[in-house]
Amino acid sequence: MKTFSEIATLLEGQAIEVPSWAYGNSGTRFKVFGTPGTPRTVEEKVADAATVHRFTGLAPSVALHIPWDLVDDYAALRRYAEDLGIRLGTINSNTFQDDDYKLGALTHTDEKIRQKAIDHHFECIDVMHATGSRDLKIWLAEGTNYPGQGDMRGRQDRLAESLRTIYDRLSEDQRLVLEYKFFEPAFYHTDVPDWGTSYVQVAALGERAVVCLDTGHHAPGTNIEFIVAQLIRLGKLGSFDFNSRFYADDDLIVGAADPFQLFRILFECIRGGAYGPDSEVAYMLDQCHNIEKKIPGQIRSVLNVQEMTARALLVDTDALTVAQEDGDVLLANEIFMDAFYTDVRADLAAWREGRGLPADPMRAYLESGYQEQIEADRVGGTQAGWS
């Protein structure tokens, strides 16, 4: 097994994008909980995101969600973020909170409604021009609830046409990133339910159209790292939405439910060349902190990704390859598991201190007084949330 000193430099420059909506109030279908200190404006969300980066050095960008993060002047918001030491990242569209989209948006049978959804994405691209964002991420809550409700093939054809129109509007340095989810809110069939459907759609568009893999968007028992390996092999893995799930799309802190799964995913990224300065794959969180405080939740999340990245880097890939080619099943598994079971927390603490970061970012944040300050200052107004 490799030593931490051998892999330490490979941790340099790791970047995990945080989502603006993680700092707002969220909940379940039954209740959205308000918490003291929740941002009331996009600027306050950006400030909280910058705080995560200040304590961890791992979160240099924040993703925006339109229209949740609408402002009059995105160039000014960009400057505000940069003054705080971060940048504005992925722009996420929203075609799931408008009454017109009840039966579909980019797949709707009504051409006027499809055009409305396309125009929304054009607006998102305008935002990208102002923010300097590279990625337009599309998640579609579209599908049907009952057999016979819709023409599944026709919906795919309309989706392809709509995506083509959006893709053609992008500039040469921008990407379309298509997410997938196997169910919810559509229950009989979802228009983009799996990586294969997403891949087929983006492959038809061009090289600047790629797949987003949300770790919570799969059926129980799915081998997610196999999907990661396939998408890397096909050159179509564009980004991750990291979170954790026990039952469905729980959006819990990444690594909370199955840290070994996170390790396995990151190992495939590293082995496949999808990690490091030459990789175009974007690593992002997509989480909702329903009952825990938001900023500590995000700090814990990016630290979990860093820790499992370090463990995955420890795998002796040369020895593993020999064992695999020799057919030594148990040795190959032992090499793999030795890295996973290695406790790198003390090494990471020393690594952070050597770079002017807190050895323990969670404790440093809790002792900083920032949480108490925002709870005292952010009184009045409307707290940010899902709408």
Secondary structure by P-SEA (a helix, b strand, c coil): cccccccccccccbbbbbbcccccccccccbbbbbccccccaaaaaaaaaaaaaacccccbbbbcccccccccaaaaaaaaaaacccccbbbbbccccccccccccccccaaaaaaaaaaaaaaaaaaaaaccccbbbbbcccccccccccaaaaaaaaaaaaaaaaaaccccbbbbbbbbcccccccccccccaaaaaaaaaaccccbbbbbcccccccccaaaaaaaaaaaaccccccccccccccccccccccccaaaaaaaaaaaaaaccccccccbbbbbbccccccccaaaaaaaaaaaaaaaaaaaacaaaaaaaaaaacaaaaaaaaaaaaaaccaaaaaaaaaaaacccccaaaaaaacaaaaaaaaccccccccccc
